[in-house]
Amino acid sequence: MLHYLFRVEKFIPFLCRKTVYDIDYSKLYENGRRILLIDLDNTLIPYDEQLPDENLIALFNNLKEKGFNIIIISNNRAERVKRFAEAVDCEFIYSALKPLKHGYQRALKKLYDYDHKEIISIGDQIMTDVLGSSRLGLDCILVKPIKKKSEKWYTKVNRKFENLVLKRIKKKYPEKYNEIMILKENNES
């Protein structure tokens, strides 16, 4: 994986949005996207919450009505991911080991017939979600982490590495760097 650290392009998100609610899903659908691989922790709910609220349930119902196939893909343990996924009635992958390919490959096995261009992932971390998606040739929408204070120690370590990558992005892709930094502003909640 270290050789990926030298390819800054692997860390560039397709889009940056403040929250999962700020994504134009209709436009994604119009552009041929049909499958959403969505991270759980700090993308949909903070680490210190277990279940979706009524807004998230409504979002998932709306996305399914539009025709999206949704799979939650998380590095977290089975019981946490399963509980959430059952509450929103969708498929899930736990212990995905993002940014490794294995979890994404497990998610893709749940699909019958697809083209990579139909898939988009959504997550809050450059080091796991964006890099993991890029390794399989998938686009990733980066969202602002919901509640950084509740993050686990290993996520905090990833954020340190993320800062090193951001320095490289700033040099080579200053406009994308500015988009990412807007997500990082005022995020100490």
DONU-241491 format. One record per residue: residue number from 1; x, y, z of N, C-alpha, C in turn. Coordinates in steps of 0.001 Angstrom, whole numbers. Atoms other than C-alpha are relative to their C-alpha. Last residue first. Layout:
N
<r NUM, <X, Y, Z>, <X, Y, Z>, <X, Y, Z>>
...
REM end
This chain:
189
<r 189, <1126, 459, -827>, <-17569, 19016, 17566>, <130, -1445, 398>>
<r 188, <-498, 501, -1275>, <-14125, 20144, 16420>, <-1123, -498, 888>>
<r 187, <440, 1381, -203>, <-15020, 20543, 12788>, <570, -579, 1283>>
<r 186, <976, 29, -1092>, <-14957, 24285, 12255>, <-519, -1411, 275>>
<r 185, <180, -1198, -812>, <-13111, 23936, 8961>, <-1089, -194, 1049>>
<r 184, <-736, 123, -1241>, <-12286, 20412, 7756>, <-192, 1196, 942>>
<r 183, <608, 1039, -832>, <-14966, 20301, 5077>, <671, -101, 1362>>
<r 182, <1293, -552, -436>, <-13788, 23639, 3661>, <-707, -1013, 893>>
<r 181, <-232, -791, -1207>, <-10307, 22108, 3599>, <-1278, 674, 509>>
<r 180, <-160, 894, -1149>, <-11415, 19434, 1157>, <127, 807, 1289>>
<r 179, <1300, 657, -231>, <-12718, 21961, -1360>, <65, -885, 1245>>
<r 178, <886, -997, -603>, <-9521, 24039, -987>, <-1381, -578, 287>>
<r 177, <-442, -202, -1380>, <-7374, 20956, -1632>, <-929, 992, 706>>
<r 176, <583, 1128, -740>, <-9416, 20216, -4753>, <380, 102, 1478>>
<r 175, <1453, -217, -35>, <-8531, 23683, -6063>, <-693, -1107, 789>>
<r 174, <411, -1029, -972>, <-4870, 23350, -5053>, <-1513, 230, 67>>
<r 173, <1419, -250, 304>, <-4334, 20023, -6852>, <-564, 1055, 951>>
<r 172, <324, 473, 1342>, <-558, 19363, -7048>, <-1421, 339, -452>>
<r 171, <-1000, -349, 1017>, <851, 21335, -4134>, <-478, -317, -1409>>
<r 170, <-56, -1466, 104>, <-2244, 21230, -1906>, <969, 433, -1100>>
<r 169, <1143, -414, 825>, <-2708, 17519, -2609>, <49, 1503, -229>>
<r 168, <-319, 366, 1381>, <805, 16842, -1290>, <-1125, 405, -949>>
<r 167, <-1101, -875, 418>, <117, 18756, 1934>, <380, -271, -1460>>
<r 166, <568, -1302, 376>, <-3222, 16958, 2193>, <1071, 994, -437>>
<r 165, <503, 115, 1370>, <-1432, 13607, 2155>, <-550, 1338, -480>>
<r 164, <-1179, 102, 868>, <520, 14554, 5270>, <-415, -60, -1470>>
<r 163, <-608, -1337, 66>, <-2680, 15732, 6978>, <1255, 10, -871>>
<r 162, <785, -814, 936>, <-4370, 12434, 6090>, <607, 1389, -148>>
<r 161, <-515, 329, 1330>, <-1581, 10572, 7885>, <-711, 829, -1072>>
<r 160, <-1377, -512, 32>, <-2548, 12393, 11091>, <628, -267, -1368>>
<r 159, <96, -1453, 240>, <-6265, 11766, 10381>, <1390, 630, -32>>
<r 158, <238, -222, 1429>, <-5528, 8046, 10074>, <-55, 1485, -328>>
<r 157, <-1290, 275, 652>, <-4079, 8080, 13605>, <-135, 236, -1502>>
<r 156, <-836, -1178, -286>, <-7277, 9752, 14866>, <1389, -165, -617>>
<r 155, <445, -1028, 948>, <-9250, 7006, 13133>, <816, 1277, 204>>
<r 154, <-567, 342, 1309>, <-7185, 4422, 15004>, <-445, 987, -1079>>
<r 153, <-1423, -336, 60>, <-7912, 6120, 18354>, <582, -260, -1387>>
<r 152, <-862, 991, -648>, <-11684, 5988, 17842>, <1466, 376, -218>>
<r 151, <-752, 953, 822>, <-13626, 9081, 16840>, <873, -915, 855>>
<r 150, <391, 1368, -341>, <-16141, 10660, 19250>, <808, -1056, -765>>
<r 149, <-337, 292, -1400>, <-14491, 14085, 19221>, <-340, -1432, 398>>
<r 148, <-1376, 475, -141>, <-14588, 14093, 15403>, <359, -370, 1439>>
<r 147, <-383, -321, -1384>, <-18369, 14336, 15227>, <1384, -565, 287>>
<r 146, <1091, -535, -814>, <-20027, 14342, 11801>, <473, 483, 1360>>
<r 145, <297, 887, -1128>, <-16955, 13947, 9600>, <-1034, 643, 928>>
<r 144, <-590, -460, -1249>, <-17326, 16214, 6545>, <-325, -1000, 1113>>
<r 143, <845, -867, -817>, <-18210, 14346, 3395>, <748, 365, 1278>>
<r 142, <-502, -234, -1347>, <-15977, 12932, 667>, <-950, 956, 721>>
<r 141, <414, -1315, -475>, <-17729, 11571, -2417>, <458, 108, 1446>>
<r 140, <434, -147, -1388>, <-15820, 8627, -3830>, <-368, 1451, 280>>
<r 139, <26, -1390, -455>, <-15338, 7447, -7408>, <-523, 43, 1431>>
<r 138, <1302, -570, -318>, <-14488, 3790, -7937>, <148, 1453, 429>>
<r 137, <461, -797, 1133>, <-11408, 2432, -9730>, <-1375, 602, 204>>
<r 136, <849, 838, 849>, <-10891, -353, -7191>, <-530, 769, -1202>>
<r 135, <-739, 1236, 281>, <-7903, 1306, -5491>, <-807, -953, -869>>
<r 134, <-918, -214, 1127>, <-9701, 4620, -5790>, <727, -1276, -394>>
<r 133, <805, -75, 1229>, <-12498, 3416, -3522>, <892, 116, -1225>>
<r 132, <565, 1328, 250>, <-10067, 2366, -805>, <-818, -46, -1277>>
<r 131, <-1063, 883, 495>, <-8141, 5640, -1106>, <-551, -1390, -324>>
<r 130, <-433, -480, 1320>, <-11277, 7766, -817>, <1062, -935, -580>>
<r 129, <1083, -10, 983>, <-12879, 5759, 1984>, <457, 422, -1396>>
<r 128, <713, 1279, 111>, <-9874, 4792, 4095>, <-992, 24, -1157>>
<r 127, <-906, 1144, -118>, <-7167, 7475, 4082>, <-705, -1345, -125>>
<r 126, <-849, 107, 1187>, <-9389, 10278, 2746>, <801, -1297, 35>>
<r 125, <-1453, 68, -171>, <-11977, 9743, 5442>, <736, -165, -1327>>
<r 124, <-556, -1196, -641>, <-15608, 10893, 5606>, <1519, -9, 112>>
<r 123, <-655, 179, -1295>, <-17294, 8479, 3236>, <638, 1269, 498>>
<r 122, <147, -1221, -796>, <-19481, 8022, 168>, <647, -269, 1352>>
<r 121, <-65, 177, -1442>, <-18897, 5492, -2581>, <-67, 1358, 678>>
<r 120, <-687, -1120, -637>, <-20072, 5631, -6158>, <10, -274, 1498>>
<r 119, <-256, 25, -1442>, <-20987, 2719, -8385>, <669, 1294, 441>>
<r 118, <1293, -129, -676>, <-22619, 2797, -11820>, <166, 183, 1508>>
<r 117, <441, -1396, 126>, <-19258, 3520, -13494>, <-1371, 230, 628>>
<r 116, <-659, -834, -1013>, <-17962, 188, -12144>, <-472, 1456, -47>>
<r 115, <-1161, -605, 640>, <-20561, -1613, -14283>, <623, 907, 1068>>
<r 114, <-314, -1408, -189>, <-23036, -3901, -12614>, <1200, 389, -845>>
<r 113, <-448, -512, 1290>, <-24801, -7237, -12776>, <231, 1495, 152>>
<r 112, <70, 1003, 1057>, <-25393, -9349, -9710>, <607, 493, -1302>>
<r 111, <658, -536, 1185>, <-24343, -7283, -6727>, <30, -1038, -1109>>
<r 110, <1432, -59, -321>, <-23546, -8836, -3351>, <-822, 495, -1191>>
<r 109, <544, 1355, 156>, <-20128, -9817, -4750>, <-1491, -51, 322>>
<r 108, <307, 211, 1413>, <-19408, -6090, -5146>, <-555, -1391, -268>>
<r 107, <1203, -780, 333>, <-19651, -5608, -1391>, <-411, -257, -1446>>
<r 106, <1135, 678, -643>, <-17178, -8434, -716>, <-1304, 725, -321>>
<r 105, <271, 1188, 806>, <-14816, -6875, -3281>, <-1154, -809, 584>>
<r 104, <689, -450, 1210>, <-15109, -3555, -1477>, <-347, -1191, -892>>
<r 103, <1362, -401, -376>, <-14244, -5222, 1800>, <-810, 472, -1191>>
<r 102, <821, 1137, -397>, <-11221, -6997, 285>, <-1449, 365, 332>>
<r 101, <1035, 302, 985>, <-9724, -4037, -1564>, <-1031, -1013, 486>>
<r 100, <-281, 1206, 762>, <-7747, -2640, 1360>, <-1187, -333, -901>>
<r 99, <79, -153, 1441>, <-8526, 968, 2282>, <363, -1248, -806>>
<r 98, <-326, -1071, 944>, <-10659, -152, 4108>, <1287, 676, 461>>
<r 97, <-1446, -225, 73>, <-10511, -3262, 6282>, <377, 1033, -1060>>
<r 96, <-379, -143, 1412>, <-14161, -4090, 5532>, <1505, 178, -207>>
<r 95, <-1437, 330, 8>, <-14803, -5373, 9057>, <565, 60, -1419>>
<r 94, <-692, -428, -1216>, <-18533, -5100, 8281>, <1457, -453, -91>>
<r 93, <-1292, 664, -132>, <-20256, -5204, 4891>, <635, 557, 1272>>
<r 92, <-1126, -591, -720>, <-23918, -4284, 4662>, <1230, -897, -78>>
<r 91, <-1123, 923, -117>, <-27126, -4761, 2688>, <1150, 695, 746>>
<r 90, <-916, 117, 1138>, <-30057, -2449, 3291>, <1104, -999, 312>>
<r 89, <344, 1066, 934>, <-33173, -2102, 5416>, <901, -15, -1242>>
<r 88, <255, -698, 1269>, <-32498, 1235, 7151>, <-270, -989, -1135>>
<r 87, <908, -1120, -269>, <-32819, -247, 10669>, <-338, 790, -1262>>
<r 86, <1359, 537, -135>, <-31283, -3524, 9448>, <-1013, 1113, 221>>
<r 85, <460, 399, 1342>, <-28224, -1645, 8256>, <-1408, -586, 45>>
<r 84, <329, -1197, 771>, <-27785, 70, 11641>, <-619, -391, -1346>>
<r 83, <1114, -690, -682>, <-27967, -3138, 13651>, <-451, 1228, -781>>
<r 82, <1239, 742, 266>, <-25784, -5008, 11154>, <-1208, 719, 605>>
<r 81, <352, -248, 1395>, <-23040, -2368, 11306>, <-1337, -673, -333>>
<r 80, <318, -1418, 200>, <-22864, -2353, 15099>, <-520, 255, -1412>>
<r 79, <1239, -335, -711>, <-23094, -6136, 15513>, <-408, 1457, -211>>
<r 78, <1244, 518, 579>, <-20564, -6883, 12776>, <-1253, 495, 708>>
<r 77, <364, 1391, -305>, <-17666, -4731, 13955>, <-1412, -347, -478>>
<r 76, <426, 323, -1351>, <-16532, -1482, 12318>, <-463, -1451, 104>>
<r 75, <-1095, 711, -658>, <-14531, -1100, 9116>, <-408, -468, 1399>>
<r 74, <-605, -562, -1207>, <-17736, -184, 7343>, <1157, -858, 497>>
<r 73, <-1315, 642, -31>, <-19451, -631, 4009>, <814, 668, 1099>>
<r 72, <-825, -632, -1031>, <-23198, 57, 4035>, <1317, -766, 22>>
<r 71, <-727, 924, -868>, <-24630, -1160, 725>, <811, 837, 991>>
<r 70, <-883, -557, -1028>, <-27303, 761, -1146>, <634, -1114, 809>>
<r 69, <-340, 1167, -809>, <-28996, -127, -4464>, <1047, 505, 987>>
<r 68, <-1359, 319, -426>, <-30442, 3094, -5817>, <42, -1312, 773>>
<r 67, <-555, 1135, 725>, <-33751, 3183, -7688>, <1426, -368, 380>>
<r 66, <-618, -508, 1228>, <-35158, 6587, -6766>, <582, -1135, -843>>
<r 65, <1094, -329, 922>, <-37422, 4824, -4247>, <529, 528, -1330>>
<r 64, <490, 1280, 538>, <-34306, 3291, -2648>, <-1151, 236, -984>>
<r 63, <-1022, 519, 919>, <-32774, 6745, -2279>, <-437, -1323, -625>>
<r 62, <31, -808, 1214>, <-35967, 8149, -757>, <987, -528, -1044>>
<r 61, <1239, 354, 712>, <-36200, 5310, 1760>, <-93, 747, -1322>>
<r 60, <-174, 1337, 570>, <-32542, 5831, 2704>, <-1243, -433, -780>>
<r 59, <-971, -88, 1090>, <-33076, 9574, 3163>, <173, -1359, -675>>
<r 58, <685, -617, 1140>, <-36262, 9015, 5215>, <941, 107, -1200>>
<r 57, <917, 1028, 501>, <-34394, 6604, 7521>, <-740, 536, -1227>>
<r 56, <-796, 986, 739>, <-31629, 9178, 7834>, <-877, -1105, -572>>
<r 55, <-496, -635, 1228>, <-34078, 11925, 8757>, <819, -970, -846>>
<r 54, <1059, 23, 1020>, <-35924, 9657, 11236>, <442, 651, -1307>>
<r 53, <1166, -788, -403>, <-32737, 9025, 13207>, <-1008, -12, -1149>>
<r 52, <324, -1197, 795>, <-30386, 6181, 12408>, <-1184, 750, 598>>
<r 51, <1079, 169, 978>, <-29210, 3823, 15156>, <-271, 1290, -768>>
<r 50, <175, 1355, 524>, <-26117, 3301, 17271>, <-964, -108, -1168>>
<r 49, <1412, 289, 227>, <-24671, 6651, 18304>, <-119, -1353, -678>>
<r 48, <694, 190, -1272>, <-21258, 7261, 19882>, <-1522, -127, -136>>
<r 47, <-396, 1239, -647>, <-19305, 6681, 16667>, <-807, -267, 1269>>
<r 46, <-1247, -40, -773>, <-21236, 9475, 14971>, <295, -1355, 636>>
<r 45, <227, -265, -1430>, <-23878, 8602, 12380>, <1350, 101, 701>>
<r 44, <1450, 59, -223>, <-24021, 8573, 8567>, <-379, 319, 1445>>
<r 43, <572, -362, 1293>, <-20477, 9606, 7607>, <-1517, 68, 148>>
<r 42, <-293, -1409, 254>, <-18946, 9681, 11092>, <-353, 452, -1413>>
<r 41, <-456, -842, -1107>, <-19124, 5895, 11240>, <507, 1358, -446>>
<r 40, <912, -206, -1124>, <-21192, 4253, 8502>, <497, 1068, 972>>
<r 39, <-659, 211, -1281>, <-19481, 4359, 5097>, <-994, 300, 1125>>
<r 38, <-50, -1091, -971>, <-21785, 4274, 2088>, <652, -457, 1298>>
<r 37, <-734, 652, -1081>, <-21399, 2172, -1055>, <256, 1078, 1040>>
<r 36, <-663, -840, -988>, <-24084, 3576, -3350>, <656, -887, 1048>>
<r 35, <-435, 703, -1207>, <-25095, 1717, -6504>, <767, 962, 898>>
<r 34, <1087, 830, -506>, <-27141, 3105, -9393>, <321, -659, 1336>>
<r 33, <-362, 650, -1260>, <-25067, 5920, -10845>, <-1214, -761, 527>>
<r 32, <-208, 1445, 94>, <-25920, 6560, -14485>, <414, -710, 1271>>
<r 31, <-1307, 290, 589>, <-25485, 10335, -14709>, <354, -1486, 48>>
<r 30, <55, -422, 1407>, <-29202, 10922, -14125>, <1298, -333, -727>>
<r 29, <820, 991, 695>, <-28852, 8897, -10914>, <-93, 319, -1492>>
<r 28, <-784, 1232, 77>, <-25972, 11066, -9693>, <-764, -1060, -796>>
<r 27, <-1012, -205, 1031>, <-27991, 14156, -10594>, <882, -1243, -154>>
<r 26, <711, 17, 1288>, <-30945, 12901, -8589>, <984, 157, -1144>>
<r 25, <189, 1389, 409>, <-28602, 12076, -5709>, <-746, -101, -1330>>
<r 24, <1087, -22, 981>, <-27463, 15682, -5388>, <-158, -1410, -588>>
<r 23, <-343, 650, 1263>, <-25385, 15288, -2234>, <-1216, 30, -916>>
<r 22, <-369, -1036, 968>, <-26022, 17790, 555>, <411, -566, -1358>>
<r 21, <1227, -686, 427>, <-27911, 15323, 2768>, <268, 1053, -1077>>
<r 20, <667, 887, 960>, <-24866, 13031, 3000>, <-1288, 635, -522>>
<r 19, <644, 1163, -605>, <-23123, 15970, 4640>, <-588, -891, -1092>>
<r 18, <3, -150, -1457>, <-20759, 18858, 3820>, <-580, -1235, 688>>
<r 17, <1267, -543, -472>, <-20010, 17759, 271>, <8, 21, 1515>>
<r 16, <-19, -280, -1434>, <-16752, 17108, -1575>, <-1341, 642, 356>>
<r 15, <706, -1204, -460>, <-16808, 15446, -4981>, <227, 168, 1494>>
<r 14, <777, -382, 1167>, <-14736, 12843, -6870>, <-732, 1319, 275>>
<r 13, <1417, 367, 88>, <-12302, 12669, -3977>, <-644, 502, -1285>>
<r 12, <836, -1110, 443>, <-8546, 12863, -4606>, <-1462, -448, -77>>
<r 11, <605, -612, -1178>, <-6494, 10426, -2531>, <-950, 1149, -350>>
<r 10, <823, 1012, -673>, <-5517, 8059, -5351>, <-752, 567, 1205>>
<r 9, <1283, 94, 710>, <-4286, 11065, -7367>, <-947, -984, 679>>
<r 8, <969, -872, -657>, <-1562, 11616, -4741>, <-1383, -69, -650>>
<r 7, <903, -341, 1098>, <380, 8670, -6050>, <-1156, 801, 574>>
<r 6, <-751, -843, 922>, <3337, 8452, -3649>, <-837, 394, -1215>>
<r 5, <-263, -1275, -656>, <1211, 7177, -794>, <734, 964, -918>>
<r 4, <1137, -895, 237>, <-66, 4506, -3172>, <211, 1359, 651>>
<r 3, <-207, -653, 1295>, <3404, 2916, -3185>, <-1172, 925, -345>>
<r 2, <-834, -1189, -97>, <2935, 2343, 542>, <208, 692, -1333>>
<r 1, <825, -1200, 0>, <0, 0, 0>, <867, 1261, 0>>
REM end
